[in-house]
Amino acid sequence: MTGAAGDRAHGRASGSGAGGAGPLAPEVADALRDAHRDEWARVVATLIRATGDWDVAEEASAAAFERAAATWPRDGVPRNPGAWLTTAARNLALDRLRRRGVEATKVQEWLMAERLEGRDDGPPDPADLVARTDGPAWDDRLRLVFTCAHPALPMEARVALTLRTVGGLETGEVAAAFHVPEATMAQRIVRAKRKIRNAGIPYRVPSSEQLPERLGGVLAVLYLIANEGYLASSGERLQRLDLADEAIRLTRLLTALLPDAPEPRALLALLLLQHARSDARTDASGDLVPLGEQDRGRWDAAEIDEGLALVDGFRGAAPGAYGLQAEIQAVHARAASESDTDWHAIADRYTRLALLADSPFVELNRAIADGMAFGPRQGLAELAALEASGRLAGYHLLPAAQADFLRRLGLADAAAERYREALATVRTEPERRFLERRLAEVTPR
């Protein structure tokens, strides 16, 4: 691809100068940035639907943003930037296909469909049927999300392709998010696209019978993106707020496209309530601030209000895995302090969550919640059982949790031993500095 073209387009959207002509006027830069955020996926998805060619779609979309960066400063920002960009990208895609020659038939078919009804009929698709009724406004972006998250692709490829194609992140940004070289990520994305083409993975919304199964895969991709944003797996930063923001944006899109589906709304509530604490989770130096020491006045009130409203919306129904996690975050959001937190309610949700998901990470969090609700010794007993299972071997948060309970019990030497164990495997610098501070607190001078 498109890497180069995409990078250039993103540069325009970020407000850099057009063709080396210097910075864009603020209103143009803002319009480009907003259009990139709001319209990138829509434009790319429209062109993929029409051409069936992912590379042409991304190249033409990137080129359309470049053309906007050159044209809008002179002619002004159009009244409908999305329509302007779609038209420009469509014309650029047609030019590319015409130059190939061998694609003449495809071009003619597309032009015929455009003349007949302004869009390609394409194969029968539930989204088309919905679009022709008074149903929810499903559109090409929904097809794109479901295609990127197709279960035939490895999970890592689903996440990368979703971030690149739907989120509009540059290949280098996606590579940085997962701490792999850009060339490695570029190959990963290329292989995913090749798999889609060679395996004949359809660019469509699954049938109503398949939708529940496929929706779960899409939500899992968005959840993984958000997890990496909430707690980076390695590096200098505790959080990757760009990824967290993107996960929220994509989940919000999914809830808009599937307004009657409960799990997307539950996931959105979970992500919002977690994200609301972002500013308070680090201090001015970027160091970790644990939940009990956070300035709750720095939590984002608007995100909490929206998240709590979503949680209240599914109260009374049996929540799924995302709903239970959203309810846990809601308990935190409503507490005035750590001591005011209803840890029994949180422990109850983790117990119910463990019945839905056989996950050592859920068990870890349940042990922590039980320790906070019923006393450190209860937590330590459950953590010891988890340690004995070997399911979290080498995961630094297991000995870190043990160290914290031992510290609360005043068992300094044992706590120090566990802090040293956690330090041996921790992968982010803010967490390392936090563990070192805690170790110093329990180590006699």
C-alpha positions as CSV (number, residue, x, y, z in Angstrom):
1,M,0.0,0.0,0.0
2,T,-0.6,2.3,0.9
3,G,1.6,2.8,3.8
4,A,3.2,5.9,2.2
5,A,-0.1,7.2,0.9
6,G,-1.8,6.6,4.2
7,D,1.0,8.3,6.1
8,R,0.7,11.3,3.9
9,A,-3.1,11.4,4.4
10,H,-2.7,11.2,8.1
11,G,-0.2,14.0,8.0
12,R,-2.7,16.2,6.2
13,A,-5.4,15.2,8.7
14,S,-3.0,16.2,11.5
15,G,-2.7,19.7,10.0
16,S,0.7,19.5,8.3
17,G,1.3,21.6,5.3
18,A,0.2,20.6,1.8
19,G,3.1,19.8,-0.6
20,G,5.6,21.5,1.7
21,A,3.7,24.8,1.5
22,G,3.7,25.3,5.3
23,P,1.1,24.7,8.0
24,L,-2.6,24.7,7.1
25,A,-4.9,27.4,8.4
26,P,-6.4,26.2,11.7
27,E,-10.0,25.9,10.3
28,V,-8.8,23.8,7.4
29,A,-6.6,21.6,9.6
30,D,-9.5,21.1,12.0
31,A,-11.8,20.2,9.2
32,L,-9.3,17.7,7.8
33,R,-8.7,16.2,11.2
34,D,-12.5,15.9,11.8
35,A,-13.1,14.4,8.4
36,H,-10.3,11.9,8.8
37,R,-11.7,10.8,12.2
38,D,-15.3,10.7,11.0
39,E,-15.2,9.8,7.3
40,W,-12.1,7.6,6.7
41,A,-13.7,4.3,7.4
42,R,-16.9,5.3,5.5
43,V,-14.9,6.3,2.4
44,V,-12.6,3.2,2.5
45,A,-15.6,0.9,3.1
46,T,-17.6,2.5,0.2
47,L,-14.7,1.9,-2.2
48,I,-14.0,-1.7,-1.0
49,R,-17.7,-2.5,-1.6
50,A,-17.6,-1.0,-5.0
51,T,-14.2,-2.2,-6.2
52,G,-13.5,-5.3,-4.1
53,D,-9.9,-4.1,-4.0
54,W,-8.6,-3.2,-0.6
55,D,-5.4,-1.6,-1.9
56,V,-7.1,0.6,-4.4
57,A,-9.7,1.6,-1.8
58,E,-7.0,2.7,0.7
59,E,-4.8,4.4,-1.9
60,A,-7.6,6.3,-3.4
61,S,-9.0,7.3,0.0
62,A,-5.5,8.5,1.1
63,A,-5.1,10.4,-2.2
64,A,-8.5,12.1,-1.7
65,F,-7.4,13.5,1.7
66,E,-4.2,14.7,0.0
67,R,-6.3,16.4,-2.6
68,A,-8.4,18.0,0.1
69,A,-5.3,19.3,1.8
70,A,-4.4,21.0,-1.5
71,T,-7.8,22.2,-2.5
72,W,-9.6,23.3,0.7
73,P,-7.2,26.0,1.6
74,R,-7.9,27.6,-1.8
75,D,-11.6,26.9,-2.3
76,G,-12.8,26.6,1.2
77,V,-14.0,23.7,3.3
78,P,-16.9,22.1,1.4
79,R,-20.3,22.1,3.1
80,N,-20.3,18.3,3.2
81,P,-16.6,17.2,3.6
82,G,-17.6,13.5,3.7
83,A,-19.4,13.6,0.4
84,W,-16.6,15.6,-1.2
85,L,-14.0,13.1,0.0
86,T,-16.1,10.1,-1.2
87,T,-16.6,11.6,-4.6
88,A,-12.9,12.5,-4.9
89,A,-11.8,9.0,-3.7
90,R,-14.3,7.3,-6.1
91,N,-12.9,9.2,-9.1
92,L,-9.4,8.5,-8.0
93,A,-10.2,4.8,-7.7
94,L,-11.8,4.8,-11.1
95,D,-8.6,6.4,-12.6
96,R,-6.5,3.7,-11.0
97,L,-8.7,0.9,-12.3
98,R,-8.8,2.3,-15.8
99,R,-5.1,2.6,-15.9
100,R,-4.9,-1.2,-15.1
101,G,-6.8,-1.9,-18.3
102,V,-7.7,-5.4,-17.2
103,E,-10.2,-4.0,-14.8
104,A,-12.3,-2.4,-17.5
105,T,-15.2,-4.8,-17.0
106,K,-15.2,-4.0,-13.3
107,V,-15.2,-0.3,-14.0
108,Q,-18.1,-0.6,-16.4
109,E,-20.1,-2.7,-14.0
110,W,-19.5,-0.1,-11.3
111,L,-20.4,2.8,-13.5
112,M,-23.6,1.1,-14.6
113,A,-24.6,0.5,-11.0
114,E,-23.8,4.0,-10.1
115,R,-26.0,5.3,-12.9
116,L,-28.9,3.0,-12.0
117,E,-29.2,3.7,-8.3
118,G,-26.1,5.4,-7.1
119,R,-24.7,2.3,-5.5
120,D,-23.7,-1.2,-6.4
121,D,-26.3,-3.9,-5.8
122,G,-23.6,-6.5,-4.9
123,P,-24.5,-9.8,-3.5
124,P,-27.5,-10.3,-1.2
125,D,-26.6,-8.9,2.1
126,P,-28.6,-8.3,5.3
127,A,-27.3,-4.8,5.5
128,D,-28.8,-4.0,2.1
129,L,-32.1,-5.4,3.2
130,V,-32.1,-3.3,6.3
131,A,-31.0,-0.2,4.4
132,R,-34.0,-0.6,2.1
133,T,-36.4,-0.6,5.1
134,D,-36.9,1.7,8.1
135,G,-34.4,-0.4,10.1
136,P,-31.2,0.8,11.7
137,A,-28.7,2.7,9.5
138,W,-26.3,-0.1,8.8
139,D,-23.8,0.9,6.2
140,D,-20.5,-0.1,4.6
141,R,-18.5,0.5,7.8
142,L,-20.4,-2.4,9.4
143,R,-19.4,-4.7,6.5
144,L,-15.8,-3.5,7.0
145,V,-15.7,-4.2,10.7
146,F,-17.1,-7.7,10.3
147,T,-14.8,-8.4,7.4
148,C,-11.7,-7.3,9.4
149,A,-12.7,-9.3,12.4
150,H,-13.6,-12.5,10.4
151,P,-12.9,-15.6,12.4
152,A,-10.8,-17.1,9.6
153,L,-8.1,-14.6,10.4
154,P,-5.7,-14.9,13.3
155,M,-6.7,-12.7,16.2
156,E,-3.6,-10.6,15.9
157,A,-4.4,-10.0,12.2
158,R,-8.0,-9.0,13.0
159,V,-6.8,-6.4,15.5
160,A,-4.2,-5.0,13.2
161,L,-6.5,-4.9,10.2
162,T,-9.3,-3.3,12.1
163,L,-7.0,-0.5,13.4
164,R,-5.5,0.1,10.0
165,T,-8.5,-0.1,7.8
166,V,-11.4,0.9,10.0
167,G,-9.5,3.1,12.5
168,G,-7.4,4.7,9.8
169,L,-4.2,4.3,11.9
170,E,-1.0,4.3,9.9
171,T,0.9,1.0,9.6
172,G,3.7,2.4,11.8
173,E,1.2,3.4,14.5
174,V,-0.3,-0.1,14.5
175,A,3.2,-1.6,14.7
176,A,4.1,0.7,17.6
177,A,0.9,-0.3,19.5
178,F,2.0,-3.9,19.5
179,H,5.7,-3.2,19.7
180,V,6.7,-4.9,16.5
181,P,8.7,-3.5,13.6
182,E,6.7,-1.6,11.0
183,A,7.8,-4.1,8.3
184,T,6.5,-6.9,10.4
185,M,3.1,-5.3,10.9
186,A,3.0,-4.3,7.2
187,Q,3.5,-8.0,6.3
188,R,0.9,-9.0,8.8
189,I,-1.7,-6.7,7.3
190,V,-0.8,-7.8,3.7
191,R,-1.2,-11.4,4.7
192,A,-4.6,-10.7,6.2
193,K,-5.8,-8.9,3.1
194,R,-4.4,-11.8,0.9
195,K,-6.3,-14.3,3.2
196,I,-9.5,-12.3,2.7
197,R,-9.0,-12.4,-1.1
198,N,-7.8,-15.9,-1.5
199,A,-10.3,-17.5,0.9
200,G,-13.1,-15.6,-0.6
201,I,-14.1,-14.0,2.7
202,P,-17.3,-12.1,1.9
203,Y,-17.4,-8.3,2.4
204,R,-20.8,-8.4,4.1
205,V,-22.6,-8.4,7.3
206,P,-23.3,-12.0,8.5
207,S,-26.7,-13.4,8.2
208,S,-29.1,-13.1,11.1
209,E,-28.3,-16.7,12.1
210,Q,-24.6,-16.1,12.1
211,L,-24.7,-12.6,13.6
212,P,-24.6,-13.5,17.3
213,E,-21.5,-15.7,16.8
214,R,-19.7,-13.1,14.6
215,L,-20.6,-10.2,16.8
216,G,-18.8,-11.8,19.6
217,G,-15.6,-11.9,17.5
218,V,-15.9,-8.2,16.6
219,L,-16.4,-7.2,20.2
220,A,-13.4,-9.3,21.3
221,V,-11.2,-7.4,18.8
222,L,-12.4,-4.1,20.2
223,Y,-11.9,-5.3,23.7
224,L,-8.3,-6.3,23.0
225,I,-7.6,-2.9,21.4
226,A,-9.0,-1.2,24.5
227,N,-7.0,-3.4,26.9
228,E,-3.8,-2.5,25.2
229,G,-4.9,1.1,25.5
230,Y,-5.8,0.8,29.2
231,L,-2.6,-1.0,30.2
232,A,0.2,-1.1,27.6
233,S,1.9,-4.4,27.4
234,S,5.4,-2.8,27.4
235,G,7.2,0.4,26.9
236,E,7.6,3.8,28.5
237,R,3.9,4.6,28.9
238,L,1.4,3.1,31.2
239,Q,-1.5,3.8,28.9
240,R,-2.0,4.0,25.1
241,L,-4.8,6.5,25.1
242,D,-4.8,6.7,21.3
243,L,-5.8,3.0,21.2
244,A,-8.3,3.5,24.0
245,D,-9.9,6.4,22.2
246,E,-10.0,4.4,19.0
247,A,-11.7,1.4,20.7
248,I,-14.3,3.7,22.1
249,R,-14.9,5.3,18.8
250,L,-15.3,2.0,17.0
251,T,-17.5,0.6,19.7
252,R,-19.6,3.7,19.6
253,L,-20.0,3.2,15.9
254,L,-21.0,-0.4,16.4
255,T,-23.7,0.6,19.0
256,A,-25.0,3.2,16.5
257,L,-25.2,0.6,13.8
258,L,-26.7,-2.1,16.1
259,P,-28.8,-0.1,18.6
260,D,-30.8,-3.1,19.8
261,A,-27.8,-5.3,20.6
262,P,-27.0,-5.3,24.4
263,E,-23.4,-6.4,24.4
264,P,-22.0,-3.5,22.2
265,R,-23.6,-1.1,24.6
266,A,-22.2,-3.0,27.6
267,L,-18.7,-2.9,26.1
268,L,-19.1,0.8,25.4
269,A,-20.1,1.4,29.0
270,L,-17.1,-0.6,30.2
271,L,-14.7,1.3,28.0
272,L,-16.1,4.7,29.0
273,L,-16.0,4.0,32.7
274,Q,-12.4,2.8,32.4
275,H,-11.4,5.7,30.2
276,A,-12.9,8.2,32.6
277,R,-10.0,7.5,35.0
278,S,-7.3,8.0,32.5
279,D,-6.0,11.4,33.6
280,A,-5.9,10.4,37.3
281,R,-4.1,7.1,36.6
282,T,-0.7,8.8,36.1
283,D,0.9,11.8,37.7
284,A,2.7,14.7,36.0
285,S,5.8,12.5,35.5
286,G,3.8,9.7,33.9
287,D,4.1,7.5,37.0
288,L,1.3,5.1,38.0
289,V,-1.2,6.3,40.6
290,P,-3.1,3.3,42.1
291,L,-6.8,3.5,42.3
292,G,-6.9,4.1,46.0
293,E,-4.7,7.2,45.7
294,Q,-6.2,8.8,42.6
295,D,-7.7,12.2,42.8
296,R,-11.3,11.3,41.8
297,G,-12.0,14.9,41.0
298,R,-9.9,14.3,37.9
299,W,-12.1,11.6,36.7
300,D,-14.1,12.5,33.5
301,A,-17.6,13.3,34.8
302,A,-19.2,13.3,31.3
303,E,-17.8,9.8,30.5
304,I,-18.9,8.5,33.8
305,D,-22.4,9.9,33.3
306,E,-22.6,8.3,29.9
307,G,-21.2,5.0,31.1
308,L,-23.5,4.9,34.2
309,A,-26.6,5.7,32.0
310,L,-25.7,2.8,29.7
311,V,-25.3,0.5,32.8
312,D,-28.6,1.6,34.2
313,G,-30.1,0.9,30.7
314,F,-29.5,-2.8,31.0
315,R,-30.2,-3.1,34.7
316,G,-32.7,-5.9,35.3
317,A,-31.5,-8.0,32.3
318,A,-28.9,-10.8,32.9
319,P,-25.7,-9.1,31.9
320,G,-23.1,-10.9,29.8
321,A,-19.3,-10.7,30.3
322,Y,-19.0,-7.1,29.2
323,G,-22.1,-6.1,31.2
324,L,-20.6,-7.6,34.4
325,Q,-17.3,-5.8,33.8
326,A,-19.2,-2.6,33.2
327,E,-21.1,-3.0,36.4
328,I,-17.8,-3.5,38.2
329,Q,-16.5,-0.2,36.8
330,A,-19.8,1.4,37.7
331,V,-19.3,0.5,41.4
332,H,-15.8,2.1,41.3
333,A,-17.3,5.2,39.5
334,R,-20.0,5.7,42.2
335,A,-17.6,5.3,45.2
336,A,-16.2,8.4,46.8
337,S,-13.0,6.6,47.9
338,E,-11.4,3.2,48.0
339,S,-12.8,2.7,51.5
340,D,-16.3,3.7,50.3
341,T,-16.2,1.1,47.5
342,D,-18.7,-1.8,47.7
343,W,-16.1,-4.5,47.3
344,H,-18.7,-7.2,48.1
345,A,-20.6,-6.1,45.0
346,I,-17.4,-6.2,42.9
347,A,-16.5,-9.7,44.2
348,D,-20.0,-10.9,43.4
349,R,-19.6,-9.7,39.8
350,Y,-16.3,-11.4,39.4
351,T,-17.7,-14.6,40.7
352,R,-20.4,-14.5,38.1
353,L,-18.0,-13.5,35.5
354,A,-15.8,-16.5,36.3
355,L,-18.8,-18.7,35.4
356,L,-18.9,-17.1,32.0
357,A,-15.2,-17.0,31.2
358,D,-12.5,-19.5,32.1
359,S,-9.8,-16.9,32.3
360,P,-6.8,-16.7,34.7
361,F,-7.1,-12.9,34.5
362,V,-10.7,-13.0,35.8
363,E,-9.5,-15.3,38.6
364,L,-6.7,-12.9,39.4
365,N,-9.2,-10.0,39.7
366,R,-11.7,-12.0,41.6
367,A,-9.0,-12.9,44.2
368,I,-8.1,-9.2,44.5
369,A,-11.7,-8.3,44.9
370,D,-12.3,-11.1,47.5
371,G,-9.2,-9.9,49.4
372,M,-10.6,-6.4,49.5
373,A,-14.0,-7.6,50.5
374,F,-13.2,-10.3,53.0
375,G,-9.7,-9.5,54.1
376,P,-6.1,-9.9,52.7
377,R,-5.7,-13.5,53.9
378,Q,-8.7,-14.5,51.8
379,G,-7.1,-12.9,48.8
380,L,-3.8,-14.4,49.4
381,A,-5.3,-17.9,49.6
382,E,-7.0,-17.5,46.3
383,L,-3.8,-16.0,44.7
384,A,-1.8,-19.0,46.0
385,A,-4.2,-21.4,44.3
386,L,-3.9,-19.4,41.1
387,E,-0.1,-19.4,41.4
388,A,-0.1,-23.2,41.9
389,S,-2.1,-23.6,38.7
390,G,0.7,-22.1,36.7
391,R,-1.7,-20.3,34.5
392,L,-0.2,-16.9,35.1
393,A,3.5,-17.9,35.3
394,G,5.7,-14.9,34.5
395,Y,2.8,-12.4,34.8
396,H,4.0,-9.6,37.0
397,L,0.6,-8.6,38.4
398,L,0.2,-11.9,40.2
399,P,3.2,-11.4,42.6
400,A,2.4,-7.7,42.7
401,A,-1.1,-8.5,44.0
402,Q,0.4,-10.9,46.6
403,A,2.9,-8.2,47.6
404,D,0.1,-5.7,48.1
405,F,-1.9,-7.9,50.5
406,L,1.3,-8.9,52.4
407,R,2.1,-5.2,52.8
408,R,-1.4,-4.5,54.1
409,L,-0.9,-7.3,56.7
410,G,2.4,-5.7,57.7
411,L,4.5,-8.7,56.5
412,A,7.3,-6.6,55.1
413,D,9.8,-9.2,54.3
414,A,7.4,-11.5,52.4
415,A,6.0,-8.4,50.6
416,A,9.5,-7.4,49.6
417,E,10.2,-10.8,48.1
418,R,7.0,-10.6,46.0
419,Y,7.8,-7.1,44.8
420,R,11.2,-8.3,43.7
421,E,9.5,-11.1,41.8
422,A,7.1,-8.7,40.1
423,L,10.0,-6.4,39.2
424,A,11.7,-9.3,37.4
425,T,8.9,-9.6,34.8
426,V,7.3,-6.1,34.7
427,R,7.3,-4.7,31.1
428,T,6.3,-1.0,31.4
429,E,8.5,1.6,33.0
430,P,5.7,3.4,35.0
431,E,4.8,0.1,36.6
432,R,8.5,-0.7,37.3
433,R,8.9,2.7,39.1
434,F,5.8,2.1,41.1
435,L,6.9,-1.4,42.2
436,E,10.3,0.0,43.1
437,R,8.7,2.6,45.3
438,R,6.5,0.0,47.0
439,L,9.6,-2.2,47.6
440,A,11.4,0.7,49.2
441,E,8.5,1.3,51.5
442,V,8.7,-2.2,52.9
443,T,12.4,-2.5,53.0
444,P,14.2,-1.4,56.2
445,R,16.7,1.4,55.7
